[in-house]
Amino acid sequence: MNPYVRDRINRKLETLSDERLYQILDYVEFLESKYAEKPAPVTNVFQKFTDGVEDTLRAGGLAAGTVVEAVGFLNKAMGVLNNVAQTTKTVATDVVSTAKTVADQIGAPPPTPPGAPPTAASGTPPGTPPSPPATPA
């Protein structure tokens, strides 16, 4: 997108009410459906949910200001959920890293993910049945 045109459009949009901005959004979505040269960028599941709620509220005839407030709350919640997801990913990465470090220190084979086939490092090749227990003589 041409940054100069985008900036000019943004300057014009800043002068309009929320009601007019929703009319412009409807028109842009119409133009996109008819003339888009490339697919719209993929949004995450939280953004799709927020867009759906926004469209439903607008279709229900709520005032634009009410819709804007509701979407603002949803965006704040989306930010919190994104932070939780990122933190969870970081913690999981740290746990795996620590497990690998401990395994290296004690000379144990590295942990395998659940459902993964055993490796040669575990002592038996994959597909080998376990040996029967030894019987005393």
Secondary structure, DSSP 8 states (H G I E B T S, - for coil): --HHHHHHHHHHHTTS-HHHHHHHHHHHHHHHHHH-SS------HHHHHHHHHHHHHHHTT--HHHHHHHHHHHHHHHHHHHHHHHHHHHHHHHHHHHHHHHHHHHT------TT----GGGSS-TT----------
